[in-house]
Amino acid sequence: MQPRNQLDQIYKFLVIIALVIFGASGDLTQRKLVPALFDLFAEQEKLLSPNFAVIGFSRSPISDDEFRASARAGVERFSRHAPISEHVWLEFSSALHYQSGQFDDPASYRQLAERLAHIDGDHRTLNGVPGLVFDLPGDIDVLRLRKTEAQQRKT
């Protein structure tokens, strides 16, 4: 593992990495995904880049603050770093965002793309949307939520 000061130097050059969690208002996000991300963030070695953002996407019409409150409840209950430091939580939770939308509505994905662009212009997503949501394989590309082949070759 690299010393912390070397990691800090590397992180300065990284773009913001946005992780989109589809179905984010559900139990898996509260019990497993967000606590695991928090654990990576809270490690002494800071295993999660400080240049990250998490965007929860789901049908439930909740605010960023409500999403953060739900995430905190999960972290307090399931994180190996519980009880959590208020300072660490505030730093981590500032990277948590929420966007409500319908999985079968292209306008919802456009709104999500706008939200991602607002957080950072060069976003990358980890995508767990069921394939049956889209009629054509290119639908996600049209909505700019997946890198084009040319962009993927550059990275």
C-alpha positions as CSV (number, residue, x, y, z in Angstrom):
1,M,0.0,0.0,0.0
2,Q,1.3,3.5,-0.9
3,P,2.0,6.0,1.9
4,R,-0.8,8.5,2.6
5,N,1.1,11.5,1.2
6,Q,1.6,9.7,-2.1
7,L,-2.1,8.9,-2.3
8,D,-2.9,12.6,-1.6
9,Q,-0.7,13.6,-4.6
10,I,-2.5,11.1,-6.8
11,Y,-5.9,12.2,-5.7
12,K,-5.2,15.8,-6.7
13,F,-5.3,14.7,-10.3
14,L,-8.4,12.6,-10.2
15,V,-11.7,13.7,-11.6
16,I,-14.7,13.3,-9.4
17,I,-16.0,9.7,-9.6
18,A,-19.8,9.5,-9.4
19,L,-21.4,6.3,-8.3
20,V,-25.0,6.1,-9.2
21,I,-27.0,3.6,-7.1
22,F,-30.2,2.6,-8.8
23,G,-32.9,1.7,-6.4
24,A,-31.2,3.8,-3.7
25,S,-34.2,4.1,-1.4
26,G,-34.1,0.4,-0.7
27,D,-32.8,-1.8,2.1
28,L,-29.7,-2.9,0.2
29,T,-28.4,0.7,0.0
30,Q,-29.0,1.4,3.7
31,R,-27.8,-1.9,5.0
32,K,-24.9,-2.7,2.7
33,L,-23.8,-0.2,0.0
34,V,-23.6,3.1,1.9
35,P,-22.1,1.5,5.1
36,A,-19.4,-0.1,2.9
37,L,-18.6,3.1,1.2
38,F,-18.5,4.9,4.5
39,D,-16.1,2.2,5.8
40,L,-13.8,2.8,2.8
41,F,-14.0,6.6,3.4
42,A,-13.4,6.3,7.2
43,E,-10.3,4.0,7.0
44,Q,-7.1,5.6,8.2
45,E,-5.7,5.1,4.8
46,K,-8.7,6.8,3.1
47,L,-9.3,4.0,0.7
48,L,-12.1,6.0,-1.0
49,S,-10.9,8.9,-3.0
50,P,-12.0,12.3,-1.6
51,N,-13.0,13.1,-5.2
52,F,-16.2,11.0,-5.2
53,A,-19.9,11.5,-5.2
54,V,-22.8,9.1,-4.7
55,I,-26.1,9.8,-6.4
56,G,-29.0,7.7,-5.3
57,F,-31.7,7.2,-7.9
58,S,-35.0,5.7,-7.1
59,R,-38.8,6.3,-7.5
60,S,-39.3,7.5,-3.9
61,P,-39.7,11.3,-3.9
62,I,-37.2,12.2,-1.1
63,S,-34.7,15.0,-0.7
64,D,-30.9,14.9,-0.4
65,D,-31.3,15.5,3.3
66,E,-33.8,12.6,3.7
67,F,-31.5,10.3,1.7
68,R,-28.5,11.3,3.9
69,A,-30.6,10.7,7.1
70,S,-31.5,7.2,5.9
71,A,-27.9,6.6,4.9
72,R,-26.7,7.7,8.4
73,A,-29.1,5.4,10.1
74,G,-27.6,2.5,8.1
75,V,-24.1,3.6,8.7
76,E,-24.7,3.9,12.5
77,R,-26.2,0.4,12.5
78,F,-24.1,-1.5,10.1
79,S,-20.7,0.2,9.7
80,R,-17.7,-1.3,11.3
81,H,-16.7,2.2,12.3
82,A,-19.8,2.8,14.5
83,P,-20.1,4.8,16.6
84,I,-19.2,7.3,13.8
85,S,-17.4,10.6,14.2
86,E,-19.6,13.6,13.5
87,H,-16.7,15.3,11.6
88,V,-16.1,12.2,9.4
89,W,-19.9,11.8,8.8
90,L,-20.3,15.5,7.7
91,E,-17.4,15.1,5.3
92,F,-18.7,11.8,3.9
93,S,-22.3,12.9,3.7
94,S,-21.5,16.0,1.7
95,A,-20.9,13.6,-1.2
96,L,-24.3,12.0,-1.0
97,H,-27.0,13.2,-3.3
98,Y,-30.4,11.9,-4.4
99,Q,-32.4,12.1,-7.6
100,S,-35.9,10.7,-7.8
101,G,-37.2,9.3,-11.1
102,Q,-39.0,6.5,-12.9
103,F,-36.9,3.7,-14.3
104,D,-39.0,3.5,-17.5
105,D,-39.0,7.3,-18.2
106,P,-36.3,8.7,-20.4
107,A,-36.9,12.2,-18.9
108,S,-35.8,10.9,-15.5
109,Y,-32.5,9.8,-17.0
110,R,-32.0,13.2,-18.6
111,Q,-32.6,14.8,-15.2
112,L,-30.1,12.3,-13.7
113,A,-27.6,13.3,-16.4
114,E,-28.1,17.0,-15.6
115,R,-27.6,16.3,-11.9
116,L,-24.4,14.4,-12.7
117,A,-23.2,17.2,-14.9
118,H,-23.9,19.6,-12.1
119,I,-21.7,17.6,-9.7
120,D,-19.0,17.1,-12.3
121,G,-18.8,17.2,-16.1
122,D,-16.7,14.0,-16.4
123,H,-18.8,11.4,-14.6
124,R,-18.5,7.6,-14.5
125,T,-21.3,5.4,-13.4
126,L,-21.7,1.9,-12.0
127,N,-24.9,0.9,-13.6
128,G,-27.3,-1.7,-12.1
129,V,-30.4,-0.9,-14.2
130,P,-32.2,-4.1,-15.4
131,G,-31.9,-4.5,-19.2
132,L,-35.6,-4.8,-19.7
133,V,-36.0,-1.1,-18.8
134,F,-34.6,0.0,-22.2
135,D,-36.0,-1.0,-25.5
136,L,-32.7,-0.4,-27.4
137,P,-29.1,-1.1,-26.2
138,G,-28.2,2.5,-27.3
139,D,-30.8,4.2,-25.0
140,I,-28.4,4.8,-22.2
141,D,-25.8,6.2,-24.6
142,V,-28.4,8.6,-26.0
143,L,-29.0,9.8,-22.5
144,R,-25.2,10.3,-22.0
145,L,-25.1,8.0,-19.0
146,R,-22.5,5.6,-20.5
147,K,-19.2,6.5,-22.1
148,T,-19.0,6.1,-25.8
149,E,-16.6,3.5,-27.3
150,A,-14.2,6.3,-28.2
151,Q,-14.2,7.6,-24.6
152,Q,-13.7,4.1,-23.2
153,R,-10.6,3.6,-25.4
154,K,-9.0,6.7,-24.0
155,T,-9.2,5.6,-20.4
